[in-house]
Amino acid sequence: MQSMSKHKIAKYKIIDTNIDKKFIGKNLDLERVKSKGGSVEDGERKPPKKQKSTRDLLIEFMGEQRVFNKQQLEFNTRIEKQVSNLRSDVNTLKTNLNGVIKLNNLKH
């Protein structure tokens, strides 16, 4: 028999039952059974998964932020390069347009 010190016993009084009327008014001692998580295989219970500590969560978060910041920096660098190329193209067009204006003696 299992040690009763590990289990809490709850007392209940049966008020109504559809199964057997002879139980009405009787006091019963019932044992409350709670599942502690995990699955049972071959009679052995696996321990529940441990939650990560605040420190571990913070380290994981900081690593994710580092990756995100690196990606953001690469994106910003790529955009800055594209904007620089656009400015260069606009300046080239402006120079060419000024040359055409001077060549044709047009007023701008």
N, C-alpha and C positions, 0 to 999 in steps of 0.2 A: 504494500500500500504506500502511496506517496505521502510525503511529509505534509501535514496540513499547515505548517508555518508559512509556506510559500504562497498559499492561496487564501483569499479573503472569502468568507462565507456570508452570504446575504440571506436574511429570513424573509419569507413571503407568506402571505395568507391567501389561499385560493378563494375567490369570491364566486366565480362562475366557470363552468367547464361544459363543453359540448360532448366530451368524450365519456366521462364516467361521473355520475352525480355523487358518488360516495366520497369524492375528494373535496367537495364544497365544505368550507369551514375548517379544514385541516391546516395545520401549520407545517410548512416544509422548510428544510434547510437545503439551499441550493448553492452550488459553487459557480461563481462567475468566471467564465473562461474568455480571455482576450487573446487575440492573435498579435504576435509581436512582429509580424512582417516576415518577408523572406519566404522561400518555398521549402517544403519538406520532401526530401528524397531519401528513401531507405531508412526512415526513422530519424534522420539527423536534420536538424534545423540549421539553415544557413543564417549567419548573422546579418542583421539589416545593414543596408548601405550607410556608411558614415557620411555625415554632412561635412562639407569643406569648411575649414576654419576661415575666419574673417581675413587673416593674413594671406591664406592661399587664394581666396577670392580676389583680394586686392592685387596680388601679384599677377593673377590671370587677367584681371581687368587692365592693369598697366601694360601687359604684353600686347593685349588687343589694341590699346590706344597707340602703342608704339607702331604697330603695323599700320593702323589707320592713318596716323600722322605721316608715315613714310609714303603711303599711297597718295595722300593729299598733297604732299610736297612734290611728288613726281607729276601729279596732275597739274599743279600750279606752274611748275617749270615748263611743262609741255605747252600750256596755254600762253605763258609769257613768250615763248619762242614763236608761236603762231602769230601772236599780236605783233611781235617785232618784225616778222616776215611781211605781215600786211602793211605795216608802216613803211617798210622799205619799198614795197611794191607801189604804194600810193606816192611816195616821194619820187620814184622813177617815173610814174605816169605824169606827175606834176612837171618834172623836168622836161620830159618829152613834149608835153602840151605847150610849155613855154617856148620850146624850140620851134614848134610848128607855128605858134603865134608870131614869133619874131621873123621866121622865114617868109611868112605870107603877109607881113606888115599889117596884122590884124590888131584891133584894139581890144583890150580885155577889161 
